[in-house]
Amino acid sequence: MGQHPLTEDDMKFLDSYMKVMKPVTAAVDLLQGEGDCYIGHVIPTIKGIQHKLQLLNDKSMTPLINAINNGLCKRFGDILTSDDYNVATMLIPKFKLNYLQPSQCATMKDLLIQAVQATIGE
């Protein structure tokens, strides 16, 4: 009765909203998976969301994209820099060092070697 039909602008907004939220919903599905989801999946998943959001250039979604990025940094900032999480990620053959910036590879490779040596030495 009191509802108005969606306008063309409403449909454009919903389409843009879906494009922004798609990587987030895919990540949630992956991380809550009961099967093949390990601690080493967290960092690449978060970085994947951030990368996909950077590729979007819809000005109307900029506040939402910024809010999601800020929330990810606030919630997962410690995890993204955690040695334990990074070692766990590097030990998954699918990721190895591929999720890192080239400038980070040498440092993280040394971290992995130290972690393996510490484990062997125990």
N, C-alpha and C positions, 0 to 999 in steps of 0.2 A: 504494500500500500504506500508507505512513505519512502520507499527506495527509488532512487533515480538510476537510470541506466548509466553504465560506465561510458565516459567520453573517450575520445581519441587520446587526449592527454593522459587520462587515467590508465589507459592500456599501455602507453609508452612508458609511464612511470613503473607500472608493474613489470613490464618486460626488462627494464633497466635494473630494477630491484632483484629480479630473478637471476640476472647475469652476475650481479655482485654476490648474491648469497649462494650460488651454485658451488663454488669452491669450498665454502664453509660447510655446507651440508654434506658434501662428499668427504671432507675431512672428518666430520663427526661420525659418519657411517664407518669409515675406516678405523678410527681410533676406538670405537666402542665394539668393534668386531670381536667375536669370541674365538675365532680361529687363528688366523695368521697375523696377529697384532702383537708387537713386542715393544719394549721401552725404546728401542732404537728407531722406531717409526715416528716418534713424536717430532723430533727436530726437522726431518725432511718434510713432514706433513705441514708443519707451521710455516716453514720457509716456502713451501709450495703455494700455500694460501697467499702469503705476502707477495710472491712473484706474480701470481695470477691477478691480484688486485692492482698491482702496478701497471699492468697492461691495459686496464680499463681506462677509458678517457671520457666517460660521460660526466659532464660538469654537474648535472643534477644529483649525481650519486657521490660526489666528493665528500660531503659530510659523513655519509654512511661508511665509505671506504676509510676515511681517517679514523672514525670511531672504532671500526673493526681492527685496524692496524694498531691503534693505541691500546686497545684491549688485549690484543695478542702480545704486545710488548710488555704490558704490565703483568699479565698472567703467566707468560712463558719466558720472560726475559732471563730469569735465573736458569731455566732449563736449557735455553739456547746456548748459554755460556758454560754449562756444567761439564766438567771433565768426564764424569761418569756417563752422562747421556751421550756425549760425543764419542766416547769409546764404544758404547753399546751400538751406536749408529754405524761406526766404521767397521764393526764386526759383522754386520749384515752384508752378505756378498752383493746384494742388489744395490747398495749405496756406496760402500767403500769410502773413498774420498770425494766422490762425485757431487755431493751436496754442498761442498765448501767452495768458497771463493779461491781462486788460484793462489792468492797471497797467504791464505791460511793453511794450505796443504802441508808445507814443511813442518810447521809447528804442531799440527794435529798428528802428523805421521810420527813425530818424536813422542808425543803423548801416548799414542797407541803402543809404540815400542816399549816405553817405560811401563805401561800397564801390563803388557804381556810378560816383561822381565820380572816385574813384582809378583805376578801370579806364579811364574815358574820357580822363582826363588823361595817361595813359601814352603 
